[in-house]
């Protein structure tokens, strides 16, 4: 195999596919035209190509050669599965765009409904919006998602792995059992303090604590509308740009980053970053919801965008685009954590008494960490734990309910799953971010975000792309590897 030719073709495919995802989920085009992209690049994902890369990776010497081959193998397998599910994926995207809910005589776009729900002060109407969306999810989307899941599982076995889970562990290099043990320990360590941390924040935002809150109230809880005055819309982009400027970083990366914070029909309610051509063409997309959420979303996706736009262009494709996504998620979490940083709140938004904002943010983070730990446990069962498909909805709901202590709907058991155990990447990223932030504060002070020296350190890290994994970066910064337990503190 000519690896240079494969890299060039892979980069072309990645650019075309990422641009399709960007344009569709930004609401700029209705169709998700991924099928023609896969068809044009079908040779990248032939079974023989996967087998050749797998054999080469298995026999490569330790170091960059093995890293590169493992990353390319992961890419090839992902494309092999994606090529098989492309019709279903495109149909799912089409349905999400076209589906609409009828709630109280009002027609709501399926994708827009979470934003409406988060901004709705009436808890009963929030519940009606959620009920309509859950019914639509179960009827229109879950059958397709189940087809995708079954096909992915069958293809993993066909490629020679005993399960989708085993394939993902092999390709990503994650020890999922060890991570699950750490997240279970985190849940146990925070059990006694969970109610005390979360209840006051819930009561302040939705009017009831864990004893009465509904899952439909949680978007409102995370929206935190009561804090809108501290997060004025006119300060959204300026505060973001001033933060980067304080670090000595160009917010637009010399034209390589395009920021989209406009409202438009069909735009995904989930903010995202589309690295089309790393480091030259990166899109940062945020659907405005209002208040704190918009600031957190822009800072989070801005962390991604700055990382991708800051990668050394001389690196090979696999180190610029591929690798351990715990790294880019860690940089994203580093920036979105600023919305609960007292120094940042005062210096960028003029908040002089941030205690309530910080307490609310910590409650949200604690709920999120426990939720993702439960998601990981569920996905281990889903992707190789021997659970029957008919058992999955209740198993998912029971695990999430126990972790979050809010009755969780089983209808989300397939929607709330990202491919390739991306849940593990998020969990590892939270650990990476907490340790990176500790280094920045120790070396550059509490206002590290105003230090050009801190910016230089970040640029040095970003330039490496994802050549190393998150644990190796922590070690290089003086730590002892990823430590999820440190998050409990």
C-alpha positions as CSV (number, residue, x, y, z in Angstrom):
1,X,0.0,0.0,0.0
2,X,1.2,3.5,-0.9
3,X,0.6,5.3,2.4
4,X,1.3,8.8,1.1
5,X,-1.4,8.3,-1.6
6,X,-3.8,6.8,1.0
7,X,-3.2,9.8,3.3
8,X,-3.9,12.3,0.5
9,X,-7.1,10.5,-0.5
10,X,-8.2,10.2,3.1
11,X,-7.7,13.9,3.7
12,X,-9.8,14.7,0.6
13,X,-12.6,12.5,1.8
14,X,-12.5,14.0,5.3
15,X,-12.7,17.5,3.9
16,X,-15.7,16.7,1.7
17,X,-17.5,14.8,4.5
18,X,-16.9,17.4,7.2
19,X,-18.2,20.1,4.8
20,X,-21.4,18.2,4.2
21,X,-21.9,17.8,8.0
22,X,-21.2,21.4,8.5
23,X,-23.6,22.7,5.9
24,X,-26.4,20.4,6.9
25,X,-26.2,20.8,10.7
26,X,-25.6,24.6,10.3
27,X,-29.0,24.7,8.5
28,X,-27.4,25.8,5.2
29,X,-28.7,22.8,3.2
30,X,-31.5,20.4,3.9
31,X,-30.0,17.2,2.7
32,X,-27.0,15.5,4.3
33,X,-25.3,14.4,1.1
34,X,-22.8,11.9,2.5
35,X,-23.7,9.0,0.2
36,X,-22.0,10.5,-2.9
37,X,-19.0,11.4,-0.8
38,X,-18.6,7.8,0.3
39,X,-19.2,6.6,-3.2
40,X,-16.4,8.8,-4.6
41,X,-13.9,7.5,-2.0
42,X,-15.1,3.9,-1.7
43,X,-11.6,2.5,-2.3
44,X,-10.4,4.0,1.0
45,X,-12.7,1.6,2.9
46,X,-12.4,-1.7,1.1
47,X,-12.2,-4.8,3.3
48,X,-8.7,-5.5,1.8
49,X,-7.5,-2.0,2.8
50,X,-8.7,-2.5,6.4
51,X,-6.9,-5.9,6.5
52,X,-3.7,-4.4,5.1
53,X,-3.6,-1.6,7.6
54,X,-4.5,-3.9,10.5
55,X,-1.6,-6.2,9.6
56,X,0.8,-3.3,9.2
57,X,-0.2,-1.7,12.5
58,X,0.2,-5.1,14.4
59,X,3.8,-5.4,13.2
60,X,4.9,-1.8,13.3
61,X,7.6,-0.8,15.8
62,X,6.6,1.3,18.8
63,X,6.6,5.0,18.2
64,X,5.3,7.3,15.6
65,X,5.1,4.7,12.9
66,X,2.7,2.6,15.0
67,X,0.8,5.6,16.1
68,X,0.2,6.6,12.5
69,X,-0.8,3.2,11.3
70,X,-3.2,2.7,14.2
71,X,-4.8,6.1,13.5
72,X,-5.2,5.2,9.8
73,X,-6.6,1.8,10.7
74,X,-9.2,3.5,13.0
75,X,-10.1,5.8,10.2
76,X,-10.4,3.0,7.7
77,X,-12.7,0.9,10.0
78,X,-14.8,3.9,10.8
79,X,-15.2,4.6,7.1
80,X,-15.9,0.9,6.4
81,X,-18.8,1.1,8.9
82,X,-19.9,4.5,7.7
83,X,-20.0,3.4,4.1
84,X,-22.3,0.6,5.2
85,X,-24.6,2.8,7.2
86,X,-24.5,5.9,5.0
87,X,-28.1,5.5,3.7
88,X,-29.5,5.1,7.2
89,X,-27.4,8.0,8.5
90,X,-28.7,10.3,5.7
91,X,-32.3,9.2,6.3
92,X,-32.0,9.9,10.0
93,X,-30.6,13.4,9.3
94,X,-33.4,14.0,6.7
95,X,-36.1,13.0,9.2
96,X,-34.7,15.1,12.0
97,X,-34.8,18.1,9.6
98,X,-38.3,17.5,8.4
99,X,-40.1,16.2,11.5
100,X,-42.3,18.6,13.5
101,X,-44.1,18.4,16.8
102,X,-47.6,19.6,17.5
103,X,-47.7,21.1,21.1
104,X,-50.7,23.1,22.3
105,X,-51.7,23.9,18.8
106,X,-48.2,25.2,17.9
107,X,-45.9,23.5,15.4
108,X,-42.3,23.1,16.5
109,X,-39.4,21.8,14.4
110,X,-38.0,18.6,15.9
111,X,-34.5,20.1,16.0
112,X,-35.6,23.4,17.4
113,X,-37.8,21.9,20.1
114,X,-35.0,21.5,22.7
115,X,-34.3,25.2,22.5
116,X,-37.9,26.1,22.9
117,X,-38.1,23.7,25.9
118,X,-35.1,25.2,27.6
119,X,-36.6,28.7,27.2
120,X,-40.1,27.6,28.4
121,X,-40.9,28.8,32.0
122,X,-44.0,26.6,32.3
123,X,-43.0,23.2,33.6
124,X,-46.1,21.5,32.3
125,X,-45.5,22.8,28.8
126,X,-41.9,21.7,29.0
127,X,-43.2,18.2,29.8
128,X,-45.6,18.3,26.8
129,X,-42.8,19.3,24.5
130,X,-40.6,16.5,25.8
131,X,-43.4,13.9,25.6
132,X,-44.1,14.8,22.0
133,X,-40.4,14.6,21.1
134,X,-40.0,11.3,22.9
135,X,-43.0,9.8,21.0
136,X,-41.5,11.0,17.7
137,X,-38.1,9.6,18.6
138,X,-39.5,6.2,19.5
139,X,-41.7,6.0,16.4
140,X,-39.6,7.7,13.7
141,X,-35.9,7.6,14.7
142,X,-35.3,4.6,16.9
143,X,-36.1,1.9,14.3
144,X,-33.5,3.4,12.0
145,X,-31.0,3.8,14.9
146,X,-31.5,0.2,15.8
147,X,-30.7,-0.8,12.2
148,X,-27.5,1.2,12.4
149,X,-26.6,-0.4,15.7
150,X,-27.2,-4.0,14.5
151,X,-25.3,-3.4,11.3
152,X,-22.3,-1.9,13.1
153,X,-22.2,-4.9,15.5
154,X,-22.4,-7.4,12.6
155,X,-19.6,-5.6,10.7
156,X,-17.3,-5.5,13.8
157,X,-17.7,-9.3,14.1
158,X,-17.3,-9.8,10.4
159,X,-14.0,-7.9,10.6
160,X,-12.7,-10.4,13.1
161,X,-13.4,-8.7,16.5
162,X,-15.5,-10.5,19.0
163,X,-17.7,-7.5,19.5
164,X,-18.1,-3.8,18.7
165,X,-16.7,-3.0,22.2
166,X,-13.6,-5.1,21.6
167,X,-13.1,-3.4,18.2
168,X,-13.4,0.1,19.7
169,X,-11.0,-0.7,22.6
170,X,-8.4,-2.1,20.1
171,X,-8.7,0.9,17.7
172,X,-8.9,3.7,20.3
173,X,-6.4,2.2,22.8
174,X,-8.8,2.8,25.7
175,X,-9.0,0.5,28.7
176,X,-12.8,0.7,29.1
177,X,-13.0,-1.5,32.2
178,X,-10.4,0.6,34.0
179,X,-12.3,3.8,33.0
180,X,-15.6,2.3,34.1
181,X,-14.1,1.4,37.5
182,X,-12.9,5.0,37.9
183,X,-16.2,6.5,37.0
184,X,-18.0,4.1,39.4
185,X,-15.6,5.2,42.2
186,X,-16.4,8.8,41.3
187,X,-20.1,8.1,41.6
188,X,-19.6,6.4,45.0
189,X,-17.4,9.3,46.2
190,X,-20.0,11.9,45.3
191,X,-23.1,10.0,46.4
192,X,-23.2,11.6,49.9
193,X,-22.8,15.1,48.6
194,X,-24.9,14.9,45.4
195,X,-28.2,16.1,46.8
196,X,-26.6,18.9,48.7
197,X,-24.8,20.1,45.6
198,X,-27.6,19.8,43.1
199,X,-30.8,20.5,45.0
200,X,-30.3,24.2,45.7
201,X,-29.4,24.8,42.1
202,X,-32.5,22.9,40.8
203,X,-34.8,24.7,43.2
204,X,-33.4,28.1,42.1
205,X,-33.9,27.4,38.4
206,X,-37.0,25.1,38.1
207,X,-38.7,25.5,41.4
208,X,-38.3,21.9,42.7
209,X,-35.5,19.7,44.0
210,X,-34.5,16.1,43.1
211,X,-37.6,14.8,44.9
212,X,-39.9,16.4,42.3
213,X,-38.0,17.4,39.2
214,X,-38.8,15.8,35.9
215,X,-36.4,15.0,33.0
216,X,-38.2,17.6,31.0
217,X,-37.1,20.3,33.5
218,X,-33.4,19.6,33.0
219,X,-32.9,21.6,29.7
220,X,-34.3,24.6,31.7
221,X,-31.9,23.8,34.6
222,X,-28.9,23.8,32.2
223,X,-30.2,26.9,30.4
224,X,-30.1,28.8,33.8
225,X,-32.2,31.7,32.6
226,X,-32.0,33.4,36.0
227,X,-28.3,34.2,35.2
228,X,-29.1,35.9,31.8
229,X,-28.2,39.3,33.2
230,X,-24.7,38.1,34.0
231,X,-24.3,36.8,30.4
232,X,-25.7,39.5,28.1
233,X,-25.9,38.6,24.5
234,X,-24.0,41.6,23.4
235,X,-20.9,40.4,25.3
236,X,-21.0,36.9,23.8
237,X,-18.5,37.3,21.0
238,X,-16.5,40.2,22.5
239,X,-15.9,38.2,25.8
240,X,-14.7,35.2,23.7
241,X,-12.4,37.3,21.5
242,X,-11.0,39.2,24.5
243,X,-10.2,35.9,26.2
244,X,-8.1,34.7,23.3
245,X,-6.5,38.1,22.8
246,X,-5.5,38.1,26.4
247,X,-3.7,34.8,25.7
248,X,-1.9,36.4,22.8
249,X,-4.0,34.3,20.4
250,X,-5.7,35.6,17.2
251,X,-9.5,34.7,17.6
252,X,-9.9,34.1,13.9
253,X,-6.6,32.3,13.5
254,X,-5.7,34.6,10.6
255,X,-8.9,33.7,8.8
256,X,-8.8,30.0,9.3
257,X,-11.8,29.9,11.7
258,X,-15.4,30.9,10.6
259,X,-17.7,31.6,13.5
260,X,-21.5,31.1,13.0
261,X,-23.7,32.2,15.8
262,X,-26.8,33.0,13.7
263,X,-30.3,31.6,14.2
264,X,-31.8,29.8,11.2
265,X,-34.4,27.0,10.6
266,X,-32.9,23.5,10.5
267,X,-29.8,24.4,12.5
268,X,-28.9,21.8,14.9
269,X,-29.6,22.6,18.6
270,X,-26.2,21.2,19.5
271,X,-23.2,23.5,19.0
272,X,-20.3,21.9,17.0
273,X,-17.0,22.5,15.4
274,X,-16.3,21.2,11.9
275,X,-12.6,20.9,11.1
276,X,-12.9,20.6,7.3
277,X,-9.2,21.1,6.5
278,X,-6.9,21.1,9.5
279,X,-5.5,23.7,10.1
280,X,-6.7,25.8,7.2
281,X,-10.5,25.7,7.3
282,X,-12.4,25.3,10.5
283,X,-16.1,26.1,11.2
284,X,-17.4,27.0,14.7
285,X,-21.2,26.7,14.9
286,X,-23.4,27.8,17.9
287,X,-27.2,27.9,17.8
288,X,-28.1,30.9,20.1
289,X,-30.2,29.8,23.0
290,X,-29.6,32.7,25.3
291,X,-27.5,33.4,28.5
292,X,-24.9,31.2,30.0
293,X,-25.4,28.3,27.6
294,X,-24.4,30.4,24.6
295,X,-21.2,31.5,26.4
296,X,-20.3,27.9,27.4
297,X,-21.1,26.6,23.9
298,X,-19.0,29.3,22.1
299,X,-16.1,28.8,24.5
300,X,-16.3,25.1,24.2
301,X,-16.4,25.0,20.4
302,X,-13.9,27.8,20.3
303,X,-11.5,25.6,22.2
304,X,-11.9,22.9,19.5
305,X,-11.5,25.5,16.7
306,X,-8.4,27.0,18.1
307,X,-6.8,23.6,18.6
308,X,-7.5,22.5,15.1
309,X,-6.5,25.8,13.6
310,X,-3.3,25.8,15.6
311,X,-2.1,22.3,14.5
312,X,1.3,22.3,12.8
313,X,0.5,22.0,9.1
314,X,3.7,20.0,8.5
315,X,2.3,17.1,10.5
316,X,0.9,14.1,8.5
317,X,-2.8,13.8,8.0
318,X,-3.3,11.2,10.8
319,X,-1.8,13.5,13.4
320,X,-3.7,16.6,12.3
321,X,-7.1,15.0,11.9
322,X,-7.2,11.7,13.8
323,X,-6.0,10.3,17.1
324,X,-7.3,10.6,20.7
325,X,-10.2,12.9,20.7
326,X,-10.0,13.2,24.5
327,X,-7.3,15.8,23.6
328,X,-9.5,18.2,21.6
329,X,-12.4,17.7,24.0
330,X,-10.0,18.6,26.8
331,X,-9.1,21.9,25.2
332,X,-12.8,22.6,24.7
333,X,-13.6,21.9,28.3
334,X,-10.7,24.1,29.4
335,X,-12.4,27.1,27.8
336,X,-16.0,26.4,28.6
337,X,-14.9,25.9,32.3
338,X,-14.3,29.7,32.3
339,X,-18.0,30.4,32.7
340,X,-17.6,29.2,36.3
341,X,-14.2,30.8,36.9
342,X,-14.6,33.7,39.3
343,X,-11.6,35.6,37.9
344,X,-12.9,35.3,34.3
345,X,-16.5,36.2,35.3
346,X,-15.3,39.4,36.9
347,X,-12.7,40.5,34.3
348,X,-14.8,39.6,31.2
349,X,-18.4,40.1,32.4
350,X,-18.0,42.3,35.4
351,X,-19.6,39.8,37.8
352,X,-18.4,40.7,41.3
353,X,-20.4,38.1,43.4
354,X,-20.2,34.9,41.4
355,X,-20.9,32.4,44.2
356,X,-24.4,31.5,42.8
357,X,-23.1,31.1,39.3
358,X,-20.2,28.9,40.5
359,X,-22.5,26.7,42.7
360,X,-24.9,26.2,39.8
361,X,-22.1,25.4,37.4
362,X,-20.6,22.8,39.8
363,X,-24.1,21.2,40.2
364,X,-24.4,20.9,36.5
365,X,-20.9,19.5,36.1
366,X,-21.5,17.0,38.9
367,X,-24.7,15.8,37.3
368,X,-23.0,15.6,33.9
369,X,-20.1,13.6,35.1
370,X,-22.3,11.1,36.9
371,X,-24.6,10.9,33.9
372,X,-21.6,10.1,31.6
373,X,-20.3,7.5,33.9
374,X,-23.7,5.8,33.8
375,X,-23.7,6.1,30.0
376,X,-20.4,4.4,29.8
377,X,-21.7,1.5,31.9
378,X,-24.7,1.2,29.7
379,X,-22.7,1.3,26.5
380,X,-20.4,-1.5,27.7
381,X,-23.6,-3.6,27.9
382,X,-24.9,-2.3,24.7
383,X,-21.8,-3.0,22.6
384,X,-20.6,-6.3,23.9
385,X,-22.0,-7.0,27.4
386,X,-24.4,-9.8,26.3
387,X,-27.5,-7.7,26.9
388,X,-30.5,-8.6,24.6
389,X,-31.8,-5.7,22.5
390,X,-35.2,-5.8,24.1
391,X,-33.6,-5.3,27.6
392,X,-31.7,-2.2,26.5
393,X,-34.3,0.6,27.0
394,X,-35.1,-0.3,30.6
395,X,-31.4,-1.0,31.4
396,X,-30.5,2.5,30.0
397,X,-33.3,4.2,31.9
398,X,-32.5,2.5,35.2
399,X,-28.7,3.3,35.0
400,X,-29.3,7.0,34.2
401,X,-32.0,7.3,36.8
402,X,-29.8,5.9,39.5
403,X,-26.9,8.1,38.6
404,X,-28.8,11.4,38.2
405,X,-31.7,10.6,40.5
406,X,-34.2,11.9,38.0
407,X,-36.6,9.5,36.3
408,X,-34.9,8.9,32.9
409,X,-36.9,8.1,29.7
410,X,-36.1,4.8,28.0
411,X,-36.9,6.2,24.6
412,X,-33.5,7.8,24.5
413,X,-31.6,4.6,24.8
414,X,-30.3,4.8,21.2
415,X,-30.3,8.5,20.6
416,X,-28.0,9.1,23.7
417,X,-25.2,7.0,22.2
418,X,-22.3,8.4,20.2
419,X,-20.3,6.0,17.9
420,X,-16.9,4.6,18.8
421,X,-17.3,5.0,22.6
422,X,-17.0,8.7,22.3
423,X,-18.5,8.8,25.8
424,X,-15.1,7.5,27.0
425,X,-13.3,10.3,25.1
426,X,-15.5,12.8,27.0
427,X,-14.8,11.2,30.4
428,X,-11.0,11.1,29.7
429,X,-11.2,14.7,28.5
430,X,-12.7,15.9,31.7
431,X,-9.8,14.4,33.6
432,X,-7.3,15.8,31.1
433,X,-8.8,19.3,31.4
434,X,-8.8,19.4,35.2
435,X,-5.1,18.5,35.2
436,X,-4.2,20.9,32.4
437,X,-6.1,23.7,34.2
438,X,-4.2,23.0,37.4
439,X,-0.9,23.4,35.5
440,X,-2.0,26.7,34.0
441,X,-3.1,28.1,37.3
442,X,0.0,26.9,39.1
443,X,2.4,28.4,36.5
444,X,0.5,31.5,35.4
445,X,-1.9,32.4,38.2
446,X,-5.6,32.4,38.7
447,X,-6.0,34.8,35.7
448,X,-4.0,32.4,33.4
449,X,-6.4,33.4,30.5
450,X,-4.7,36.9,30.5
451,X,-1.2,35.5,30.2
452,X,0.5,35.4,26.8
453,X,2.9,32.8,28.3
454,X,-0.1,30.5,29.0
455,X,-1.2,31.1,25.4
456,X,2.2,30.1,24.2
457,X,2.0,26.9,26.2
458,X,-1.4,26.2,24.7
459,X,-0.2,26.9,21.2
460,X,2.7,24.5,21.7
461,X,0.3,21.8,22.7
462,X,-2.2,22.6,19.9
463,X,0.6,22.4,17.3
464,X,1.1,18.7,18.2
465,X,-2.4,17.9,17.0
466,X,-3.4,14.5,18.4
467,X,-0.1,12.7,17.8
468,X,0.0,11.7,21.5
469,X,-2.8,10.6,23.7
470,X,-4.2,12.6,26.6
471,X,-2.4,10.5,29.2
472,X,0.9,11.2,27.5
473,X,0.3,14.9,27.4
474,X,-0.5,15.0,31.1
475,X,2.7,13.1,31.8
476,X,4.6,15.6,29.6
477,X,3.2,18.4,31.7
478,X,4.5,16.8,34.9
479,X,1.6,14.7,35.9
480,X,1.3,10.9,36.5
481,X,-1.2,10.2,33.8
482,X,-4.9,10.7,33.6
483,X,-6.6,10.7,37.0
484,X,-10.3,10.7,36.9
485,X,-10.5,10.5,40.7
486,X,-9.1,14.1,40.9
487,X,-12.4,15.4,39.6
488,X,-14.2,14.6,42.8
489,X,-12.1,17.3,44.5
